[in-house]
């Protein structure tokens, strides 16, 4: 199995309010697709670092685990990130009728869908699945994978990297 639900209670109202708070900042472009929730600087500021985790790693001078400092005053989201040691976390929007290329990541990921529907799915190797809203999932994205949104609505989710120790709790293929 390349994905598993994590036993963690998400406060739906708090997450919604915190995402609204992030999006209320004027420096966030109206056409945003990703917003960093963490930064590489211990004293980072949202207005300077909101886009530090966006895009391919090859265009940055830092590595994924370097992106570990909390960036926003979002207690519920930050508690989840801190509790599990997640890093390079971001808020992501997937436009309607789009898909990602077939690829693999250097680390496994966690996902928390916030706005989704049955037309939004993830494919890892030969397994296709839908991640319901406001649940925390571990995904083995070191395997070839993609995601798609064939609906007419935007999908919004929080995702980030997980440590090997976290993956070892959920990956049944590990010894």
ROSE-4610 file (N, C-alpha, C; in Angstrom, 1 decimal, always signed):
// ROSE-4610
residu = [X/X/X/X/X/X/X/X/X/X/X/X/X/X/X/X/X/X/X/X/X/X/X/X/X/X/X/X/X/X/X/X/X/X/X/X/X/X/X/X/X/X/X/X/X/X/X/X/X/X/X/X/X/X/X/X/X/X/X/X/X/X/X/X/X/X/X/X/X/X/X/X/X/X/X/X/X/X/X/X/X/X/X/X/X/X/X/X/X/X/X/X/X/X/X/X/X/X/X/X/X/X/X/X/X/X/X/X/X/X/X/X/X/X/X/X/X/X/X/X/X/X/X/X/X/X/X/X/X/X/X/X/X/X/X/X/X/X/X/X/X/X/X/X/X/X/X/X/X/X/X/X/X/X/X/X/X/X/X/X/X/X/X/X/X/X/X/X/X/X/X/X/X/X/X/X/X/X/X/X/X/X/X/X/X/X/X/X/X/X/X/X/X/X/X/X/X/X/X/X/X/X/X/X/X/X/X/X/X/X/X/X/X/X/X/X/X/X/X/X/X/X/X/X/X/X/X/X/X/X/X/X/X/X/X/X/X/X/X/X/X/X/X/X/X/X/X/X/X/X/X/X/X/X/X/X/X/X/X/X/X/X/X/X/X/X/X/X/X/X/X/X/X/X/X/X/X/X/X/X/X/X/X/X/X/X/X/X/X/X/X/X/X/X/X/X/X/X/X/X/X/X/X/X/X/X/X/X/X/X/X/X/X/X/X/X/X/X/X/X/X/X/X/X/X/X/X/X/X/X/X/X/X/X/X/X/X/X/X/X/X/X/X/X/X/X/X/X/X/X/X/X/X/X/X/X/X/X/X/X/X/X/X/X/X/X/X/X/X/X/X/X/X/X/X/X/X/X/X/X/X/X/X/X/X/X/X/X/X/X/X/X/X/X/X/X/X/X/X/X/X/X/X/X/X/X/X/X/X/X/X/X/X/X/X/X/X/X/X/X/X/X/X/X/X/X/X/X/X/X/X/X/X/X/X/X/X/X/X/X/X/X/X/X/X/X/X/X/X/X/X/X/X/X/X/X/X/X/X/X/X/X/X/X/X/X/X/X/X/X/X/X/X/X/X/X/X/X/X/X/X/X/X/X/X/X/X/X/X/X/X/X/X/X/X/X/X/X/X/X/X/X/X/X/X/X/X/X/X/X/X/X/X/X/X/X/X/X/X/X/X/X/X/X/X]
num = [1/1/1/2/2/2/3/3/3/4/4/4/5/5/5/6/6/6/7/7/7/8/8/8/9/9/9/10/10/10/11/11/11/12/12/12/13/13/13/14/14/14/15/15/15/16/16/16/17/17/17/18/18/18/19/19/19/20/20/20/21/21/21/22/22/22/23/23/23/24/24/24/25/25/25/26/26/26/27/27/27/28/28/28/29/29/29/30/30/30/31/31/31/32/32/32/33/33/33/34/34/34/35/35/35/36/36/36/37/37/37/38/38/38/39/39/39/40/40/40/41/41/41/42/42/42/43/43/43/44/44/44/45/45/45/46/46/46/47/47/47/48/48/48/49/49/49/50/50/50/51/51/51/52/52/52/53/53/53/54/54/54/55/55/55/56/56/56/57/57/57/58/58/58/59/59/59/60/60/60/61/61/61/62/62/62/63/63/63/64/64/64/65/65/65/66/66/66/67/67/67/68/68/68/69/69/69/70/70/70/71/71/71/72/72/72/73/73/73/74/74/74/75/75/75/76/76/76/77/77/77/78/78/78/79/79/79/80/80/80/81/81/81/82/82/82/83/83/83/84/84/84/85/85/85/86/86/86/87/87/87/88/88/88/89/89/89/90/90/90/91/91/91/92/92/92/93/93/93/94/94/94/95/95/95/96/96/96/97/97/97/98/98/98/99/99/99/100/100/100/101/101/101/102/102/102/103/103/103/104/104/104/105/105/105/106/106/106/107/107/107/108/108/108/109/109/109/110/110/110/111/111/111/112/112/112/113/113/113/114/114/114/115/115/115/116/116/116/117/117/117/118/118/118/119/119/119/120/120/120/121/121/121/122/122/122/123/123/123/124/124/124/125/125/125/126/126/126/127/127/127/128/128/128/129/129/129/130/130/130/131/131/131/132/132/132/133/133/133/134/134/134/135/135/135/136/136/136/137/137/137/138/138/138/139/139/139/140/140/140/141/141/141/142/142/142/143/143/143/144/144/144/145/145/145/146/146/146/147/147/147/148/148/148/149/149/149/150/150/150/151/151/151/152/152/152/153/153/153/154/154/154/155/155/155/156/156/156/157/157/157/158/158/158/159/159/159/160/160/160/161/161/161/162/162/162/163/163/163/164/164/164/165/165/165/166/166/166/167/167/167/168/168/168/169/169/169/170/170/170/171/171/171/172/172/172/173/173/173/174/174/174/175/175/175]
x = [+0.8/+0.0/+0.9/+0.6/+1.5/+0.9/-0.2/-0.8/-1.5/-1.5/-2.2/-2.7/-3.9/-4.4/-3.7/-3.3/-2.6/-3.7/-3.5/-4.5/-4.2/-4.8/-4.6/-5.9/-6.4/-7.6/-7.3/-7.8/-7.6/-8.8/-8.5/-9.6/-9.9/-11.0/-11.4/-11.6/-12.3/-12.6/-11.3/-10.4/-9.2/-8.3/-8.2/-7.5/-8.0/-9.4/-10.0/-9.7/-9.8/-9.6/-8.1/-7.2/-5.8/-5.4/-6.0/-5.8/-6.3/-7.5/-8.1/-7.1/-6.6/-5.6/-4.4/-3.8/-2.7/-3.0/-4.2/-4.6/-5.0/-5.2/-5.6/-4.5/-3.2/-2.1/-2.0/-1.8/-1.8/-0.6/+0.5/+1.6/+1.5/+0.4/+0.1/-0.6/+0.0/-0.6/-2.0/-2.8/-4.2/-4.1/-3.1/-3.0/-2.0/-1.9/-1.0/-1.4/-0.4/-0.6/+0.1/+1.1/+1.8/+2.2/+2.0/+2.5/+3.3/+4.5/+5.3/+4.7/+4.7/+4.3/+5.5/+6.7/+8.0/+9.0/+10.1/+11.2/+12.6/+13.6/+15.0/+15.6/+15.0/+15.5/+14.7/+15.4/+14.8/+14.0/+14.5/+13.8/+13.0/+12.7/+12.0/+10.6/+10.3/+9.0/+8.2/+6.9/+6.0/+6.1/+6.2/+6.3/+7.6/+8.6/+9.9/+10.0/+9.4/+9.7/+8.5/+7.4/+6.1/+6.3/+7.3/+7.5/+8.8/+9.5/+10.8/+10.8/+9.6/+9.6/+9.0/+8.7/+8.0/+9.0/+8.5/+9.3/+10.3/+11.0/+12.0/+13.1/+13.6/+14.8/+16.0/+16.2/+17.4/+17.5/+16.4/+16.6/+16.9/+17.0/+17.2/+18.6/+19.2/+20.4/+20.3/+19.1/+18.9/+18.4/+18.4/+17.9/+16.5/+15.7/+14.4/+14.4/+15.2/+15.2/+15.6/+16.2/+16.6/+15.4/+14.3/+13.0/+12.2/+12.6/+11.9/+11.4/+11.6/+11.2/+9.8/+8.9/+7.5/+7.5/+6.6/+6.6/+5.4/+4.3/+3.0/+2.5/+1.7/+1.1/-0.2/-0.1/-1.2/-1.1/-1.6/-1.3/-1.7/-2.9/-3.4/-2.5/-2.2/-1.4/+0.0/+0.6/+1.9/+2.0/+1.0/+1.0/+1.2/+0.5/+0.6/+2.0/+2.5/+3.8/+4.9/+4.8/+5.8/+5.7/+4.4/+4.2/+4.9/+4.8/+5.3/+6.7/+7.2/+8.5/+8.5/+7.4/+7.3/+8.2/+8.6/+9.4/+9.0/+9.5/+9.1/+7.6/+6.9/+5.4/+4.9/+3.8/+3.2/+1.7/+1.1/-0.3/-0.3/-1.1/-1.1/-2.5/-2.6/-3.9/-3.7/-4.6/-4.6/-5.7/-5.4/-6.5/-7.4/-8.6/-9.5/-8.9/-9.2/-8.8/-7.3/-6.5/-5.1/-4.5/-3.2/-2.5/-1.1/-0.4/+1.1/+1.7/+3.0/+3.7/+4.0/+4.3/+4.6/+6.0/+6.2/+7.5/+7.7/+8.8/+9.0/+9.7/+9.6/+10.2/+11.3/+12.1/+13.3/+12.9/+11.7/+11.2/+9.7/+9.1/+7.7/+7.0/+5.7/+5.0/+3.8/+3.3/+2.0/+1.1/-0.2/-1.2/-2.4/-2.9/-4.1/-5.0/-5.9/-6.8/-7.7/-7.9/-8.8/-10.1/-9.9/-11.0/-10.8/-11.7/-11.5/-12.8/-12.8/-14.0/-13.6/-14.5/-14.2/-13.4/-13.3/-12.5/-11.1/-10.7/-9.3/-8.7/-7.7/-7.1/-5.6/-5.0/-3.6/-3.3/-2.3/-1.9/-0.5/-0.2/+1.2/+1.3/+2.3/+2.5/+1.2/+0.7/-0.6/-1.8/-1.7/-2.8/-3.3/-4.6/-5.3/-6.2/-6.2/-7.1/-7.4/-8.5/-9.0/-8.7/-8.2/-8.0/-9.1/-9.9/-11.0/-10.4/-11.3/-10.9/-10.7/-9.8/-9.5/-9.1/-8.3/-7.7/-6.2/-5.4/-3.9/-3.5/-2.8/-2.3/-0.8/-0.2/+1.2/+1.1/+2.0/+2.0/+3.5/+3.7/+5.0/+5.3/+5.7/+6.0/+7.4/+8.2/+9.5/+9.3/+8.1/+7.6/+7.1/+7.0/+6.5/+5.0/+4.6/+3.3/+2.9/+1.6/+1.0/-0.2/-0.8/-2.1/-2.9/-4.2/-5.0/-6.2/-6.7/-8.0/-8.8/-9.7/-10.5/-11.9/-12.0/-13.3/-13.2/-14.3/-14.4/-14.1/-13.7/-13.4/-11.9/-11.4/-10.0/-9.9/-8.8/-8.5/-7.4/-7.6/-6.6/-6.2/-4.9/-4.4/-3.1/-2.7/-1.5/-0.6/+0.6/+1.5/+2.9/+3.7/+5.1/+5.8/+7.1/+7.9/+7.8/+8.0/+8.1/+9.5/+9.8/+11.1/+11.1/+12.3/+12.3/+11.7/+11.9/+11.3/+9.8/+9.2/+7.8/+7.3/+8.0/+7.6/+7.7/+8.6/+8.8/+7.6/+6.8/+5.5/+4.4/+4.5/+3.4/+3.7/+4.9/+5.3/+5.5/+4.6/+4.6/+5.6/+6.2/+7.3/+8.6/+8.8/+10.1/+10.3/+11.5/+11.8/+11.5]
y = [-1.2/+0.0/+1.2/+2.2/+3.3/+4.6/+4.4/+5.5/+5.0/+5.8/+5.3/+6.6/+6.5/+7.5/+7.5/+8.6/+8.8/+9.1/+8.4/+8.6/+10.0/+11.0/+12.4/+13.2/+13.8/+14.6/+16.0/+16.4/+17.7/+18.6/+19.8/+20.7/+21.5/+21.0/+21.6/+23.1/+23.6/+25.0/+25.8/+25.3/+26.0/+26.1/+24.9/+24.9/+25.9/+25.9/+26.8/+28.3/+28.6/+30.0/+30.3/+29.4/+29.7/+29.9/+29.1/+29.3/+30.6/+31.0/+32.3/+33.4/+33.2/+34.2/+34.3/+33.2/+33.3/+34.0/+33.7/+34.3/+35.7/+36.2/+37.6/+38.6/+38.1/+39.0/+39.5/+40.8/+41.5/+41.0/+40.6/+40.2/+38.8/+38.1/+36.8/+37.2/+36.7/+37.1/+36.4/+37.0/+36.4/+35.1/+34.9/+33.7/+32.7/+32.7/+31.8/+30.3/+29.4/+28.0/+27.3/+27.9/+27.3/+28.5/+28.2/+29.1/+28.3/+28.8/+28.1/+28.3/+27.2/+27.2/+27.2/+26.9/+26.9/+27.6/+27.9/+28.6/+28.1/+28.5/+28.1/+29.0/+30.1/+31.1/+31.0/+30.9/+30.9/+32.1/+33.3/+34.5/+35.0/+34.0/+34.3/+35.1/+35.9/+36.6/+36.2/+36.0/+35.6/+36.5/+37.8/+38.7/+38.5/+37.9/+37.7/+36.2/+35.3/+33.9/+33.1/+33.7/+32.9/+32.0/+32.2/+31.4/+30.5/+30.4/+29.7/+28.2/+27.6/+26.1/+25.8/+26.8/+26.6/+26.2/+25.2/+24.8/+23.7/+23.4/+22.3/+22.7/+21.7/+21.9/+22.4/+22.0/+22.3/+23.8/+24.6/+26.0/+26.7/+26.0/+26.5/+26.2/+26.9/+26.7/+25.8/+25.4/+24.7/+23.3/+22.4/+21.0/+21.0/+20.0/+19.9/+20.0/+19.2/+19.2/+20.6/+21.5/+22.8/+23.7/+23.3/+24.1/+23.6/+24.1/+23.5/+24.5/+25.8/+26.8/+27.3/+27.3/+27.7/+29.2/+29.5/+30.8/+31.6/+31.0/+31.7/+31.5/+32.4/+32.3/+31.5/+30.2/+29.3/+28.1/+28.3/+27.3/+25.9/+25.7/+24.3/+23.6/+24.4/+23.8/+23.6/+24.6/+24.4/+23.3/+23.0/+21.9/+20.6/+20.4/+19.2/+19.1/+20.1/+20.1/+19.7/+20.4/+20.2/+18.8/+18.3/+17.0/+15.9/+16.0/+14.9/+15.2/+16.4/+16.7/+16.9/+17.3/+17.6/+18.7/+18.7/+19.8/+20.1/+21.3/+21.8/+21.7/+22.2/+22.2/+23.4/+23.2/+24.3/+24.0/+25.1/+25.1/+25.2/+24.2/+24.1/+24.1/+24.7/+24.6/+23.9/+23.0/+22.3/+22.8/+23.4/+24.0/+22.8/+23.2/+22.2/+21.7/+20.4/+19.8/+19.8/+19.5/+19.4/+18.2/+17.9/+16.8/+17.1/+16.4/+16.6/+15.5/+15.8/+14.8/+13.6/+12.4/+11.2/+11.4/+11.3/+11.6/+10.9/+11.0/+10.6/+11.7/+11.6/+12.6/+11.9/+12.8/+12.3/+11.8/+12.2/+11.8/+11.5/+10.8/+10.6/+11.9/+11.9/+13.2/+12.9/+14.0/+13.9/+14.8/+14.5/+15.3/+15.5/+16.8/+17.1/+17.8/+17.1/+17.8/+18.8/+20.0/+20.9/+21.1/+21.3/+21.4/+20.3/+19.4/+18.3/+17.7/+16.8/+16.1/+14.8/+14.0/+12.7/+12.7/+13.9/+14.0/+14.3/+14.4/+14.7/+13.4/+12.9/+11.6/+11.6/+10.6/+10.4/+9.0/+8.9/+7.6/+7.3/+6.2/+5.8/+4.4/+4.3/+3.1/+2.6/+1.5/+1.0/+1.2/+2.1/+2.3/+3.7/+3.8/+5.1/+5.3/+6.5/+6.6/+8.1/+8.3/+9.7/+9.9/+11.1/+11.5/+12.4/+12.0/+12.8/+14.0/+15.1/+16.3/+16.2/+17.0/+17.1/+15.8/+15.0/+13.8/+13.9/+13.4/+13.4/+12.0/+12.1/+10.9/+10.9/+9.7/+9.5/+8.9/+9.3/+8.8/+8.4/+7.3/+6.9/+7.5/+8.7/+9.4/+9.3/+8.4/+8.0/+7.0/+6.5/+5.7/+6.6/+6.1/+6.9/+7.3/+8.5/+8.9/+10.2/+10.5/+11.7/+12.0/+13.2/+13.5/+14.2/+14.1/+14.8/+15.4/+16.4/+17.1/+17.2/+16.2/+16.2/+16.9/+17.5/+18.2/+19.6/+20.3/+21.7/+22.7/+22.2/+23.0/+22.9/+23.9/+23.9/+22.9/+22.3/+21.5/+22.2/+22.2/+22.9/+21.9/+21.8/+20.9/+21.4/+20.8/+21.1/+19.8/+20.0/+18.9/+19.2/+18.2/+18.4/+17.1/+17.2/+16.0/+15.4/+14.1/+13.4/+12.8/+12.6/+12.0/+10.5/+9.8/+8.4/+7.7/+8.2/+7.6/+7.6/+8.7/+8.7/+7.7/+7.7/+6.7/+5.3/+5.0/+3.6/+3.1/+4.1/+3.7/+3.3/+3.7/+3.5/+2.7/+2.6/+1.9/+0.4/-0.4/-1.9/-2.6/-1.9/-2.5/-2.5/-1.7/-1.6/-2.7/-3.2/-4.3/-4.0]
z = [+0.0/+0.0/+0.0/-0.9/-1.0/-0.3/+0.4/+1.1/+2.4/+3.4/+4.6/+5.3/+5.9/+6.8/+8.1/+8.6/+9.9/+10.9/+12.1/+13.2/+13.8/+13.3/+13.8/+13.6/+14.6/+14.5/+14.1/+12.9/+12.4/+12.8/+13.3/+13.6/+12.3/+11.7/+10.4/+10.4/+11.4/+11.5/+11.7/+12.6/+12.8/+11.5/+10.8/+9.6/+8.6/+8.4/+7.5/+7.8/+9.1/+9.6/+9.3/+9.6/+9.4/+7.9/+7.1/+5.6/+5.2/+5.7/+5.3/+5.8/+7.0/+7.5/+6.6/+6.2/+5.3/+4.0/+3.4/+2.1/+2.3/+3.5/+3.7/+3.5/+3.4/+3.3/+1.9/+1.8/+0.5/-0.4/+0.2/-0.7/-1.3/-1.0/-1.7/-3.0/-4.1/-5.4/-5.6/-6.3/-6.5/-7.2/-8.1/-8.9/-8.3/-7.0/-6.3/-6.6/-6.6/-6.7/-5.5/-4.9/-3.8/-2.8/-1.5/-0.5/+0.5/+0.8/+1.8/+3.2/+4.0/+5.4/+6.3/+5.7/+6.4/+5.6/+6.3/+5.6/+6.1/+5.5/+5.8/+6.9/+7.2/+8.1/+9.4/+10.5/+11.9/+12.1/+11.6/+11.8/+10.5/+9.7/+8.4/+8.6/+7.7/+7.7/+6.5/+6.7/+5.6/+4.3/+4.5/+3.3/+2.5/+3.2/+2.5/+2.0/+2.7/+2.5/+2.0/+1.7/+1.4/+0.2/-0.6/-1.8/-1.8/-0.6/-0.5/-0.8/-0.7/-0.9/-2.3/-3.1/-4.3/-5.5/-6.3/-7.4/-7.2/-8.3/-8.2/-7.3/-6.6/-5.7/-6.4/-7.6/-8.4/-8.6/-8.4/-8.6/-7.3/-6.2/-4.9/-4.4/-3.4/-2.8/-1.6/-1.2/+0.0/-0.3/+0.6/+0.5/+1.2/+0.9/+1.5/+3.0/+3.7/+5.2/+5.8/+5.0/+5.5/+5.7/+5.1/+5.2/+6.3/+7.5/+8.7/+9.7/+9.5/+10.5/+10.1/+11.1/+10.9/+10.5/+9.6/+8.9/+9.4/+9.6/+9.9/+11.3/+11.8/+13.1/+12.9/+12.7/+12.5/+13.5/+14.7/+15.7/+15.4/+14.8/+14.5/+13.4/+12.4/+11.3/+11.8/+12.6/+13.1/+14.1/+14.9/+15.8/+15.1/+14.0/+13.2/+12.6/+12.0/+11.4/+12.4/+13.6/+14.7/+15.3/+15.5/+16.2/+15.4/+14.1/+13.2/+12.6/+12.8/+12.3/+10.8/+10.2/+8.8/+8.4/+7.1/+6.6/+5.2/+4.7/+3.3/+3.1/+4.1/+4.0/+3.2/+2.5/+1.7/+1.5/+1.2/+0.8/-0.7/-1.3/-2.7/-3.3/-4.5/-5.2/-6.5/-6.9/-8.2/-9.0/-10.2/-11.0/-11.5/-11.9/-12.6/-13.9/-14.2/-15.4/-15.7/-14.6/-14.8/-14.1/-14.5/-13.8/-13.7/-12.8/-12.7/-13.6/-13.9/-14.7/-13.8/-14.5/-13.8/-13.3/-12.0/-11.3/-10.0/-9.4/-8.0/-7.2/-5.9/-5.0/-4.3/-3.7/-2.9/-1.5/-1.0/+0.3/+0.1/+1.1/+1.1/+1.5/+1.3/+1.6/+2.5/+3.2/+3.8/+3.0/+3.1/+2.4/+3.4/+3.4/+4.1/+3.1/+2.4/+1.5/+2.3/+1.8/+2.4/+1.6/+0.3/-0.6/-1.7/-1.9/-2.8/-3.2/-4.2/-4.6/-5.3/-5.7/-6.2/-7.6/-8.2/-9.4/-9.2/-7.9/-7.6/-7.0/-7.7/-7.2/-7.3/-6.7/-6.7/-7.2/-8.1/-8.6/-8.1/-7.4/-7.1/-7.6/-8.6/-9.3/-9.9/-9.5/-10.1/-9.2/-8.2/-7.2/-7.4/-7.6/-7.7/-6.5/-5.9/-4.7/-4.6/-3.9/-3.5/-2.1/-1.7/-0.4/+0.1/+1.1/+1.6/+2.3/+2.4/+3.1/+4.6/+5.1/+6.5/+7.2/+6.5/+7.0/+6.6/+7.5/+7.3/+6.7/+5.5/+4.8/+4.7/+4.8/+4.4/+3.1/+2.2/+0.8/+0.4/-0.2/-0.6/-2.0/-2.0/-3.2/-3.7/-3.1/-3.6/-4.8/-4.9/-6.1/-7.2/-8.4/-9.5/-9.2/-9.4/-9.0/-9.8/-9.7/-10.2/-9.5/-9.7/-9.2/-10.3/-10.2/-11.2/-10.6/-11.3/-10.9/-12.2/-12.4/-13.6/-13.4/-12.2/-11.9/-12.5/-12.2/-12.7/-11.5/-10.4/-9.2/-8.8/-8.1/-7.6/-6.4/-6.3/-5.2/-4.3/-3.0/-2.1/-1.1/-0.8/+0.2/+0.8/+1.9/+2.6/+2.3/+1.9/+1.8/+2.2/+2.5/+2.8/+2.9/+3.3/+3.4/+4.8/+4.8/+6.1/+6.3/+7.5/+7.8/+7.6/+7.3/+7.2/+8.4/+9.6/+10.8/+10.7/+10.3/+10.1/+9.1/+7.9/+6.9/+7.4/+8.2/+8.7/+9.5/+10.0/+10.7/+9.8/+8.5/+7.6/+6.4/+6.0/+4.8/+5.1/+4.6/+4.9/+4.1/+3.1/+2.3/+2.9/+4.0/+4.7/+5.6/+5.8/+6.7/+8.2]
